[in-house]
Each structure stands twice: as C-alpha cells, then as structure tokens.
Amino acid sequence: MRALTVLLSTVLVSATLAAPAPGLAATRPEAATVNVVYQRADFAAGTFEGTAAGDGLSFAAAAGTTTYTDALGTKSWEYARWTGPERTIDFAATQLIASWTADVPAGSWLQVEVRGRHAAGLTKWYVLGRWAYGEGDIRRTSVPGQADADGTVSVDTFVAASDKQINAYQLRLTLYRTPGSGVTPTVRTLGAMASNVPDRKTVPVSPGGGAWGTELSVPRRSQNVHEGHYPEWDGGGQAWCSPTSTTMVLGYWGRWPSAQDTSWVDPADPNPEVDYEARYSYDYAYQGSGNWPFNTAYAGRYGLNGFITRLRSLTELERFISVGIPVITSQSFKKGELPGAGYGTNGHIMVVVGFTATGDVIANDPASATNDAVRHIYPRADFENVWLRSSSSGGIVYVIYPPGHALPATTPGLPANW
C-alpha cells in the first residue's frame, strides 16, 4: 500500500472510447495543457567532484570524508559527487520525483538530491533518498522533516509551495564508500519527472492505442498470501502491494532472487521472492516498502532499467503493452468505484498486463486471495478515472525493462514523459 498524501499530476485528456487503432489518436486541442515531462540525466555534463562519467557515473576518487549516523551507528565515509546542469521545465511544476538504478556494492551507498528554481531564485537542496542494496552500511531511507517556505519532501516527492512552483531544477548525486576500500559504486541511470496536476474529480475515457487484444504473460503473485509475514518489514498483506507488483514484473523479465538469495525466508512461504523484495526495498523512515523510486532502484539490482513517471492516458499506456512492457500503476478508489475489485483503498499498486478485445484493462492485481485469483478485468473508463484523477496518483507508473529493449515512441506533439 502507498497512501497518497500529496496532490499528484497528470493532464486533461478528453475523448470518447474508440475502436483500437494502430497508434495514438491525433493530438487534441486540449492536450496542449499537458503538464508532465520526464528528463534523463546526462552524466557527460555537470560538475564532477571525484566522479567519472562513462557507462553511468562512478566513484573515481575521494573528494572528501564525512560521517553519517543512523540506527547502525556513526561511520566515516569517503564521498564523490556529481551536480547536474540546470534543466528547464516549460511550465510551472508543483512536484518532482527522481528515480535511478545503480550498482552499489557492500561498503557503499548513494544519496540523491534536488533543488529547484522559481521566480524568486533557488531553493535549498532537498534529499530525495539514501539508497543501499544491503543492510550493513546504512538504513535505506527517505528523509522526513525537510519542509521550508519553498516546499517539502513527501516520502519520495518534492512538493513546491503553492507560490513557489518551479521552472527549472538540478539533481545532485553523492556516492559514498568505506575509506580506503576501493569499492566503486556506479549509478547507471538517473532521471526526474516534473509535473503539475489539474484539479479534476473525473477523467474522460481515452481512445484505443493499438494494444486491444494483447495480454503479456506476467507471473501472478498475491500480496494477501503474505499477511502477517515479517512485521519488521511492514508485515505483508495490504502493505506489500508495491513489492508484490514489482516482483511480478521482474519475474516477467526472468530477473528475480534465486533460491539461495531467499534461503532465509520461512520454507512455508509460497512466494519467497516477494518477501525478499519487501525487505530490500524497505524504507526505514517511511516504514514500508511503498517508496516508488526504491522499487525501481530495487529492479536495478538485477540489471534492469527502471524509472517513475506519469502517463496521460490509457492510450499512452497501450504503447508500452504493444512493445511487450508491462506497466505498474498507482491508484486509489472507494469500494464500488472500480467494478470487479471488491475493495477500496487510499493507495494501491497493480500491474497492467494487457487489454481485452474491447479495450478494458487486464491487470494483475495483488490484492487478491490467491495467486490464481490475481488476474482481473477492469472496465476501461472506471480504471482510467481512478488512476488519473487528481485525488488519486494522477497517472503514476513504474516502468521496468531490460537495457536494449526499446521503449515505445513518446506521444507526438507533447513533452516527452518517458
């Protein structure tokens, strides 16, 4: 579960349901109001302090030494840093989410920060995450308590103050390692999604985007079969929708933990790979495994690319299904608002795996009693509404795929949101 505590962004898309088409419908006049863009970091540019660009961004030499204190104690660390160039946004953005994949061996970790620019100048640097694969170096964590007059950080999302919407931003990466160790943490991908959500209670249904009648063979996993498992990592059940959904997608790509990796899991557990991910994406400040970028960073552990963005419609989502990429979505709804679900939620993650011949959504919904019950068909209009409206996630998705697997083309005439 991921409770939706901030207003999230998307774009007003209006159309009636259409028959499947080979591509997106022609850009409509109202689509010009879209306010979402995703930008990948270019590690060849920026300011380097002990970092080196090549196949990603790596720790090359120590720029300094610092200490860090958490529940594991106070430790000394060498650090190297990269500060990205300022990136402009062609609208007034209310929110920004950064996501990354990295190779972070034992004895190293990383920190991602952002600062924005608004009409009155620059904000301070805000921490969007402190990440490590393992548990022996630091406690993997978001950083609460960063509110000031310019904005705040809600778990993984920078939220601009209402009068300080940003028109540009910078990202900063700091890589840490045990002094004198020679360990080389490397960030393979980094990007940021900036957005501004229109306030809307309902969202019109979108036309077909070319994937009607396509269903991807994504393994099915239920979060509910883990009810009460490992309370130190939030106890399974409804709390584990995000790790369960991410695990399903990793299984689709043939990349998830081995039997040796999961040997610590209770042998009676039906799907130990889910427990494993809940443990290794756990955010010790949020006290859950629902931190969005921590889930895509976990996918990076297996050599996959992953990022967080917002999509504008199911029409756009169909583009991913058409090229063989399942999409993880975030939504909230009251009981009865999503026919066939049978429950309500203030924040839930599931996997869109395809579309019926008439355009309805085929989802692997982990909020199911058993693995066999995970496949659901949800009416297109109802699903799109509870996913995109401003009281929900505003179209948040995780996109996870192997390097070399081409992403679909972005929507012509609109800012690129992947």
C-alpha positions as CSV (number, residue, x, y, z in Angstrom):
1,M,0.0,0.0,0.0
2,R,1.1,3.6,-0.7
3,A,-1.1,6.2,0.9
4,L,-1.5,9.2,-1.4
5,T,-0.6,12.2,0.8
6,V,0.1,14.8,-1.9
7,L,-1.7,16.1,-4.9
8,L,-0.3,14.3,-7.9
9,S,-0.1,15.4,-11.5
10,T,-1.3,14.5,-15.0
11,V,-3.0,16.1,-18.0
12,L,-6.5,16.7,-19.1
13,V,-7.3,14.2,-21.8
14,S,-10.8,14.2,-23.3
15,A,-12.3,11.7,-25.8
16,T,-14.9,9.0,-26.2
17,L,-14.0,5.4,-26.3
18,A,-12.8,4.4,-29.8
19,A,-12.1,1.2,-31.6
20,P,-8.5,0.0,-31.4
21,A,-6.1,1.9,-33.6
22,P,-2.6,1.3,-34.8
23,G,-1.3,4.3,-33.0
24,L,-2.4,7.2,-30.7
25,A,-5.2,9.3,-31.8
26,A,-4.3,12.7,-33.3
27,T,-3.4,15.3,-30.7
28,R,-6.5,17.1,-29.5
29,P,-6.5,20.8,-28.8
30,E,-6.9,20.4,-25.0
31,A,-3.8,18.1,-24.9
32,A,-1.7,21.3,-25.1
33,T,-2.4,21.8,-21.4
34,V,-0.3,18.7,-20.5
35,N,2.0,19.4,-17.6
36,V,4.3,16.4,-17.2
37,V,7.8,15.9,-18.5
38,Y,10.5,13.2,-17.8
39,Q,14.2,14.1,-18.4
40,R,17.1,11.7,-18.2
41,A,20.3,12.9,-16.7
42,D,23.3,13.3,-19.0
43,F,26.4,12.3,-17.0
44,A,28.7,13.9,-19.6
45,A,27.6,17.3,-18.4
46,G,27.7,18.9,-15.0
47,T,30.2,19.4,-12.2
48,F,32.4,16.5,-11.2
49,E,33.9,16.1,-7.7
50,G,35.7,12.8,-7.7
51,T,33.2,11.2,-10.0
52,A,33.7,10.0,-13.6
53,A,31.3,9.6,-16.5
54,G,31.4,6.6,-18.7
55,D,28.9,3.7,-18.6
56,G,27.0,5.7,-16.0
57,L,28.5,7.7,-13.2
58,S,31.2,6.2,-11.0
59,F,33.2,6.9,-7.9
60,A,36.7,7.6,-9.2
61,A,38.5,9.4,-6.3
62,A,37.5,10.7,-2.9
63,A,36.5,14.4,-2.9
64,G,36.4,14.4,0.9
65,T,35.5,12.4,4.0
66,T,32.4,12.8,6.2
67,T,30.5,10.9,8.9
68,Y,26.9,9.6,8.8
69,T,24.8,8.5,11.8
70,D,21.8,6.3,11.8
71,A,20.5,3.2,13.7
72,L,23.6,1.3,12.7
73,G,25.8,3.9,14.4
74,T,28.2,6.6,13.3
75,K,30.6,5.7,10.5
76,S,33.1,7.5,8.3
77,W,32.8,7.6,4.6
78,E,34.7,8.9,1.6
79,Y,32.5,10.6,-0.9
80,A,32.5,11.8,-4.5
81,R,29.8,14.0,-6.1
82,W,28.2,15.0,-9.3
83,T,26.0,18.1,-9.7
84,G,23.9,18.1,-12.8
85,P,23.4,21.2,-15.0
86,E,20.2,23.1,-14.5
87,R,17.3,21.7,-16.6
88,T,14.4,23.9,-17.6
89,I,10.7,23.0,-17.4
90,D,8.3,24.6,-19.8
91,F,5.6,25.0,-17.2
92,A,5.2,25.8,-13.6
93,A,5.8,22.5,-11.9
94,T,4.3,21.6,-8.5
95,Q,6.1,18.3,-8.0
96,L,9.3,16.4,-8.9
97,I,10.2,12.7,-8.4
98,A,13.7,11.4,-9.2
99,S,14.4,7.7,-9.9
100,W,17.6,5.8,-10.5
101,T,19.3,2.4,-11.0
102,A,22.7,1.7,-9.6
103,D,25.3,-0.9,-8.7
104,V,26.1,-0.3,-5.1
105,P,28.4,-3.0,-3.7
106,A,28.7,-3.7,0.0
107,G,30.7,-0.8,1.6
108,S,28.9,1.9,-0.4
109,W,25.7,3.8,-0.8
110,L,24.3,6.9,-2.6
111,Q,22.2,10.0,-2.0
112,V,20.0,11.8,-4.5
113,E,19.1,15.4,-4.0
114,V,17.2,18.1,-6.0
115,R,17.0,21.9,-5.9
116,G,14.5,23.9,-7.9
117,R,14.4,27.4,-9.3
118,H,11.3,29.6,-9.1
119,A,10.7,33.3,-9.8
120,A,12.4,34.4,-6.5
121,G,15.5,32.3,-7.0
122,L,16.9,28.9,-6.0
123,T,15.6,26.5,-3.3
124,K,17.9,24.7,-0.9
125,W,19.0,21.1,-1.7
126,Y,16.4,18.5,-0.7
127,V,17.3,14.9,-0.2
128,L,15.0,12.5,-2.2
129,G,16.6,9.3,-1.0
130,R,19.5,7.5,0.6
131,W,19.9,4.1,-1.1
132,A,21.9,0.9,-0.5
133,Y,21.1,-2.6,-1.7
134,G,22.1,-4.3,1.6
135,E,21.5,-3.6,5.2
136,G,25.0,-3.5,6.7
137,D,26.2,0.0,5.7
138,I,23.2,2.4,6.2
139,R,19.5,2.1,6.7
140,R,17.9,2.7,3.3
141,T,15.7,5.7,3.8
142,S,13.8,8.7,2.7
143,V,14.3,11.9,4.8
144,P,11.3,13.5,6.6
145,G,11.2,16.9,8.1
146,Q,12.6,18.9,5.1
147,A,9.7,21.5,4.9
148,D,10.5,25.2,4.4
149,A,9.0,28.2,2.6
150,D,9.9,26.8,-0.8
151,G,8.5,23.3,-0.5
152,T,8.7,20.0,1.3
153,V,9.5,16.4,0.6
154,S,6.7,13.9,1.0
155,V,8.5,10.5,1.2
156,D,9.9,10.4,-2.4
157,T,8.3,13.5,-3.9
158,F,9.4,17.1,-3.8
159,V,6.3,19.3,-3.5
160,A,6.7,23.0,-4.3
161,A,5.0,25.6,-2.1
162,S,1.8,26.9,-3.8
163,D,3.5,30.3,-4.5
164,K,6.9,28.8,-5.4
165,Q,6.2,26.5,-8.3
166,I,9.5,25.6,-10.1
167,N,10.5,26.2,-13.7
168,A,13.9,24.5,-13.5
169,Y,15.8,22.1,-11.3
170,Q,19.2,20.5,-10.7
171,L,20.0,17.0,-9.5
172,R,22.9,16.1,-7.3
173,L,24.3,12.6,-6.7
174,T,26.7,11.8,-3.9
175,L,28.4,8.4,-3.8
176,Y,29.9,7.1,-0.6
177,R,32.3,4.3,0.2
178,T,34.3,2.9,3.1
179,P,37.5,5.0,3.3
180,G,40.4,3.3,1.5
181,S,38.3,0.4,0.3
182,G,38.5,1.0,-3.5
183,V,34.8,0.0,-3.8
184,T,33.2,1.5,-6.9
185,P,29.5,2.4,-6.6
186,T,28.1,3.3,-10.1
187,V,24.8,5.0,-11.0
188,R,23.7,3.6,-14.3
189,T,20.5,5.7,-14.9
190,L,19.0,8.8,-13.3
191,G,16.1,10.9,-14.3
192,A,13.4,13.2,-12.9
193,M,9.7,13.6,-13.7
194,A,8.3,17.1,-13.1
195,S,4.6,17.7,-13.2
196,N,1.6,19.9,-12.4
197,V,-1.8,18.3,-11.9
198,P,-5.1,19.9,-12.9
199,D,-7.7,19.7,-10.2
200,R,-10.3,17.3,-11.5
201,K,-12.7,14.8,-9.9
202,T,-13.3,12.8,-13.1
203,V,-11.3,11.9,-16.2
204,P,-12.9,11.2,-19.6
205,V,-12.1,7.8,-21.1
206,S,-9.3,7.8,-23.8
207,P,-9.3,6.2,-27.2
208,G,-7.6,3.0,-28.2
209,G,-3.8,3.0,-28.6
210,G,-3.1,-0.2,-30.5
211,A,-2.9,-2.9,-27.8
212,W,-6.5,-4.1,-27.7
213,G,-6.5,-7.9,-27.6
214,T,-2.9,-8.1,-26.3
215,E,-2.0,-9.7,-23.0
216,L,1.5,-10.2,-21.7
217,S,2.4,-13.4,-19.8
218,V,3.3,-11.8,-16.4
219,P,3.6,-14.2,-13.4
220,R,0.8,-13.8,-10.9
221,R,1.5,-13.1,-7.2
222,S,-0.9,-12.3,-4.4
223,Q,0.1,-9.9,-1.6
224,N,-2.6,-11.3,0.7
225,V,-0.9,-14.7,1.0
226,H,1.8,-12.9,2.9
227,E,-0.5,-11.4,5.6
228,G,1.5,-11.2,8.8
229,H,4.8,-12.1,7.3
230,Y,7.9,-10.3,8.7
231,P,6.5,-7.4,10.7
232,E,9.9,-5.8,10.8
233,W,9.3,-5.1,7.1
234,D,5.7,-4.0,7.5
235,G,4.0,-7.4,7.8
236,G,2.9,-8.4,4.3
237,G,-0.8,-8.3,3.2
238,Q,-2.1,-4.9,2.1
239,A,1.2,-3.3,2.9
240,W,3.1,-5.2,0.2
241,C,1.3,-4.3,-3.0
242,S,4.3,-2.4,-4.4
243,P,6.9,-5.2,-3.8
244,T,4.5,-7.8,-5.0
245,S,3.8,-5.9,-8.2
246,T,7.4,-5.2,-8.8
247,T,8.2,-8.8,-8.3
248,M,5.7,-9.9,-10.9
249,V,7.3,-7.6,-13.5
250,L,10.8,-8.9,-12.5
251,G,9.5,-12.4,-13.0
252,Y,8.2,-11.5,-16.4
253,W,11.7,-10.4,-17.4
254,G,13.3,-13.5,-15.8
255,R,15.1,-11.5,-13.2
256,W,14.3,-12.1,-9.5
257,P,16.2,-13.5,-6.5
258,S,17.5,-17.1,-6.5
259,A,16.6,-19.9,-4.1
260,Q,20.0,-19.2,-2.4
261,D,19.1,-15.5,-2.0
262,T,15.8,-16.3,-0.4
263,S,17.0,-19.1,1.8
264,W,16.3,-17.0,4.9
265,V,12.6,-17.0,4.1
266,D,10.3,-19.3,6.0
267,P,10.1,-22.5,3.9
268,A,6.3,-22.5,4.3
269,D,6.2,-19.2,2.4
270,P,4.5,-19.7,-1.1
271,N,6.5,-16.9,-2.9
272,P,9.7,-16.0,-1.1
273,E,10.8,-13.7,-3.9
274,V,8.0,-11.3,-2.6
275,D,9.3,-11.3,0.9
276,Y,12.8,-10.7,-0.4
277,E,11.8,-7.6,-2.3
278,A,9.8,-6.2,0.6
279,R,12.9,-6.5,2.7
280,Y,15.3,-4.9,0.2
281,S,13.1,-2.1,-0.9
282,Y,12.1,-1.2,2.7
283,D,12.3,2.5,3.6
284,Y,13.2,2.8,7.2
285,A,11.8,6.3,7.6
286,Y,8.5,5.7,5.7
287,Q,8.4,2.3,7.5
288,G,7.2,0.5,4.4
289,S,8.1,-0.9,1.0
290,G,5.9,1.5,-1.0
291,N,8.6,4.1,-1.8
292,W,8.1,4.4,-5.5
293,P,11.8,5.1,-6.6
294,F,13.1,2.5,-4.1
295,N,11.1,-0.1,-6.1
296,T,12.6,0.8,-9.4
297,A,16.0,1.0,-7.8
298,Y,15.5,-2.5,-6.5
299,A,14.8,-3.7,-10.0
300,G,18.2,-2.2,-10.9
301,R,19.7,-4.8,-8.6
302,Y,19.0,-7.3,-11.4
303,G,20.4,-5.2,-14.2
304,L,17.1,-3.8,-15.3
305,N,16.3,-0.2,-16.1
306,G,13.5,1.4,-14.2
307,F,12.0,4.9,-13.7
308,I,9.0,6.6,-12.3
309,T,6.8,8.9,-14.4
310,R,3.2,9.8,-15.1
311,L,1.2,8.8,-18.1
312,R,-1.5,11.0,-19.5
313,S,-4.0,8.2,-20.5
314,L,-4.5,4.5,-21.1
315,T,-3.9,5.4,-24.8
316,E,-0.3,6.1,-23.8
317,L,0.0,3.0,-21.6
318,E,-1.1,0.9,-24.5
319,R,2.1,1.9,-26.3
320,F,4.1,0.0,-23.7
321,I,2.0,-3.1,-23.8
322,S,2.4,-3.0,-27.6
323,V,6.2,-3.3,-27.3
324,G,6.0,-6.0,-24.6
325,I,6.5,-3.9,-21.5
326,P,4.0,-4.4,-18.6
327,V,3.3,-1.2,-16.6
328,I,2.9,-0.8,-12.8
329,T,0.2,1.7,-11.9
330,S,-0.8,3.5,-8.7
331,Q,-4.4,4.4,-7.9
332,S,-6.9,5.0,-5.1
333,F,-10.6,4.5,-5.0
334,K,-13.6,3.8,-2.8
335,K,-15.3,0.5,-2.7
336,G,-17.5,0.2,-5.8
337,E,-15.7,2.8,-7.9
338,L,-13.7,0.1,-9.7
339,P,-16.1,-2.6,-10.6
340,G,-14.7,-6.1,-10.0
341,A,-12.2,-5.0,-7.4
342,G,-14.4,-5.6,-4.4
343,Y,-12.5,-3.3,-2.1
344,G,-11.5,0.3,-1.6
345,T,-8.0,1.8,-1.0
346,N,-6.3,5.1,-0.2
347,G,-3.3,3.9,-2.3
348,H,-2.7,0.7,-4.2
349,I,-0.2,-0.7,-6.8
350,M,-1.0,-3.2,-9.5
351,V,0.3,-4.3,-12.9
352,V,-1.4,-3.6,-16.2
353,V,-0.6,-6.6,-18.4
354,G,-2.9,-6.0,-21.4
355,F,-6.2,-5.1,-22.8
356,T,-9.3,-7.1,-23.8
357,A,-10.5,-7.0,-27.4
358,T,-12.9,-4.2,-26.4
359,G,-10.3,-2.1,-24.6
360,D,-10.9,-3.0,-21.0
361,V,-7.8,-3.3,-18.7
362,I,-6.3,-6.6,-17.8
363,A,-4.5,-6.2,-14.5
364,N,-2.5,-8.5,-12.2
365,D,-4.0,-7.1,-9.0
366,P,-2.0,-8.4,-6.0
367,A,-5.0,-7.5,-3.7
368,S,-6.4,-11.0,-4.3
369,A,-6.9,-14.0,-2.1
370,T,-4.6,-16.4,-4.1
371,N,-2.1,-16.2,-7.0
372,D,-4.7,-17.8,-9.3
373,A,-7.2,-15.0,-8.5
374,V,-4.7,-12.2,-9.3
375,R,-5.9,-11.7,-13.0
376,H,-8.7,-9.1,-13.2
377,I,-10.5,-7.3,-16.0
378,Y,-11.4,-3.8,-15.1
379,P,-13.7,-1.5,-17.2
380,R,-11.6,0.9,-19.1
381,A,-13.4,4.1,-18.2
382,D,-13.5,3.3,-14.4
383,F,-9.9,2.2,-14.3
384,E,-8.7,5.3,-16.1
385,N,-10.8,7.6,-13.8
386,V,-9.5,6.2,-10.5
387,W,-5.9,6.2,-11.8
388,L,-5.7,9.6,-13.4
389,R,-7.9,11.9,-11.3
390,S,-6.3,14.4,-9.0
391,S,-7.5,12.8,-5.8
392,S,-5.6,9.6,-6.9
393,S,-2.0,9.3,-8.2
394,G,-2.5,11.4,-11.3
395,G,-1.2,8.6,-13.5
396,I,1.9,7.4,-11.6
397,V,3.6,4.4,-13.2
398,Y,6.8,2.3,-12.7
399,V,8.4,1.4,-16.0
400,I,10.8,-1.5,-15.7
401,Y,12.6,-3.1,-18.7
402,P,15.9,-4.6,-19.7
403,P,18.6,-2.5,-21.3
404,G,18.4,-2.9,-25.0
405,H,14.6,-3.4,-25.0
406,A,13.4,-0.4,-26.9
407,L,10.8,1.9,-25.3
408,P,7.9,3.0,-27.5
409,A,7.9,6.4,-29.2
410,T,6.5,9.1,-27.0
411,T,3.4,11.0,-27.9
412,P,3.9,13.3,-30.9
413,G,3.5,17.0,-30.1
414,L,3.7,16.6,-26.3
415,P,6.6,16.9,-23.9
416,A,8.3,13.5,-23.5
417,N,7.2,11.8,-20.3
418,W,9.5,8.8,-20.7
